[in-house]
Every structure is written in structure tokens, then in C-alpha cells.
């Protein structure tokens, strides 16, 4: 099975894997956990920074963590199924006699994971959309998460003034309430 087919199988709506995944955004400001179907099980802010206090930075950090967690989940599922080539470093196949194309580089699993992350970040994967989505909000009404019927994050909306003045504990409590509602 090709890597592309293995990725498509793993992200399909009917796939239920065996691996849960957690990741942080690239600045270690937000942590996000996924279940075996790719559903969001937990979101928490690790540190308050000016980036997290702005709505755009807050949303970007959450989606960055979600993309990284999904990449980790997909790569782990593919590796578990045996469709991921093993090896620690890239290898080049030996040249065949006669005119041939340049050697084929086989990437290590870590390099494949990095390429998959870049592919996801550039919007390369098809959006998996269920027939319905649900909105969950915090009790105070300042934070709303929209999830599709598989539990995957679709959108994040927060009140900018509340976000600027809220403490770390209140933001995390609001995220938990929005996921549970």
C-alpha cells in the first residue's frame, strides 16, 4: 500500500484505530489530545503569552496543535499497520544498468512524518466533513468550539476582550466546558 493510500485509509470517516495522540503547538502554548477516531478529547492552554491573548494567535495555536496531534496519530497508525518503511536514515536504491532516472530516496519515518506535517499544514489533506456539526460553548458564553460529528475540530470562536483579561485557569475551564457541552 502506498503512503498516500495508507494516509487516506487512516483519515477516512469509518476508520477506528488503536492510537491516541497528544501534541503541542510549535511554541508549546497549547496542548491538544485526540482519541482513536481523531476526535478531540482535551484542549488546554499551557502558558499565557501575548500570542495566546489575541484571538488569531489563540485559534492558530489550537489548530497547530490539532494538526500536529493528527499527524502523530496518522503516522503511528500507519507504522502500527506495517505500512511505514523502517530505518533511521534515508537510503538510495542502487542504480540499475542502462539509462535510468536519478536514484530513489527512501525517507526515514521521522522525515516522512515531517513531510506529512508540512502537507497537512499546507491544506493538502481533504477535509473530512460529517453530515452534521455541533457547537459547544463555555457556560460564560465567551468561548465556542464547533466539532463535526466525528469530534474533529472545525472552528474556534472566543470573545477578544474576555480572552485578553482571562486567567489561564479560566481559559482552560472554558475549553473543557466547550468540549463537554
Secondary structure, DSSP 8 states (H G I E B T S, - for coil): --HHHHHHHHHSTT---S--EEEE-TTS-EEEEE-TTS-EEEEEE----HHHHSHHHHHHHHHHHHHHHHHHHHHHHHHHHT-S---SS-EE----SSS--S--EE--HHHHHHHHHHHHHTT-S-----S-EEEEE-TTSSEEEEEETTS-EEEEEE-HHHHHH--HHHHHHHHHHHHH-
